[in-house]
Amino acid sequence: LVAFALIGTLVFALEGGMAAIQNELDLLGVLVLAFVTAVGGGILRDVLIGALPPAAIRDWRYIGIAILGAASTTLLYHLVQEIPQTLMVTLDAAGLSLFAMAGVEKALDYGIHPLMAIVMGGITGVGGGTIRDVLLARVPGVLHKDVYASAALAGGIVMVLLLKVKLPRALAMTAGGCACFLLRMVSVAQHWNLPRLLHHRP
């Protein structure tokens, strides 16, 4: 799980670094966006549930991976761009699933109500990307396109329901993660989006 978490962190860091370069930020901007995209959700979750200092601050590996992601996108930008989109989407979906389930688990361990634990899982999975978009002065993608945050929430619901029927936690996390991953991948393949409320001006 730790290995997968670190791989997911690297994928998110690469995405943050690429977004920074595409928006013509300087080297510090690339590092900041790589870091917040990779671990922003986990930091926000830990602050909200009182797990202080946040794990991403205590564990040097997270800042190390953020630096690696920033350096890779800066020095090897054209090579990173050549990574197949399908592979990036798959790794991103895997990272989302793992982070969301880990977020639910940690929130439950800190005595958070299961309903809010599901929300904490969603925040863990999408918080970093949301902070990245805010720093880039754009509406966060999770609020208006793709089945992304909702996939994380759906996986959290599956996990919590299975825990309620006394399924072992490892199996509940696996099932919830698979549900999140499959929903995300199918939504990408089928171009699913949540319904939009269109405002018609008089």
FENGIMO-V862789 format. One record per backbone hydrogen bond with DSSP energy under -1.0 kcal/mol. NH is the residue of the N-H (numbers start at 1). CO is the residue of the C=O. If there is no record, write none. Layout:
# FENGIMO-V862789
<<NH & CO> <NH & CO>>
This chain:
# FENGIMO-V862789
<<5 & 1> <6 & 2> <7 & 3> <8 & 4> <9 & 5> <10 & 6> <11 & 7> <12 & 8> <13 & 9> <14 & 10> <15 & 11> <16 & 12> <17 & 13> <18 & 14> <19 & 15> <20 & 16> <21 & 17> <22 & 18> <23 & 19> <24 & 21> <25 & 20> <30 & 26> <31 & 27> <32 & 28> <33 & 29> <34 & 30> <35 & 31> <36 & 32> <37 & 33> <38 & 34> <39 & 35> <40 & 36> <43 & 39> <44 & 40> <45 & 41> <46 & 42> <47 & 43> <48 & 44> <49 & 45> <51 & 46> <52 & 50> <57 & 54> <58 & 54> <59 & 55> <62 & 59> <64 & 60> <65 & 61> <66 & 62> <67 & 63> <68 & 64> <69 & 65> <70 & 66> <71 & 67> <72 & 68> <73 & 69> <74 & 70> <75 & 71> <76 & 72> <80 & 76> <81 & 77> <83 & 80> <88 & 84> <89 & 85> <90 & 86> <91 & 87> <92 & 88> <93 & 89> <94 & 90> <95 & 91> <96 & 92> <97 & 93> <98 & 94> <99 & 95> <100 & 96> <101 & 97> <102 & 98> <103 & 99> <104 & 100> <105 & 101> <106 & 102> <107 & 103> <108 & 104> <109 & 105> <110 & 106> <111 & 108> <112 & 107> <117 & 113> <118 & 114> <119 & 115> <120 & 116> <121 & 117> <122 & 118> <123 & 119> <124 & 120> <125 & 121> <126 & 122> <127 & 123> <130 & 126> <131 & 127> <132 & 128> <133 & 129> <134 & 130> <135 & 131> <136 & 132> <137 & 134> <138 & 133> <143 & 140> <144 & 141> <145 & 141> <148 & 146> <152 & 148> <153 & 149> <154 & 150> <155 & 151> <156 & 152> <157 & 153> <158 & 154> <159 & 155> <160 & 156> <161 & 157> <162 & 158> <163 & 159> <164 & 160> <165 & 161> <166 & 163> <167 & 162> <172 & 168> <173 & 169> <174 & 170> <175 & 171> <176 & 172> <177 & 173> <178 & 174> <179 & 175> <180 & 176> <181 & 177> <182 & 178> <183 & 179> <184 & 180> <185 & 181> <186 & 182> <187 & 183> <188 & 184> <189 & 185> <190 & 186> <192 & 187>>
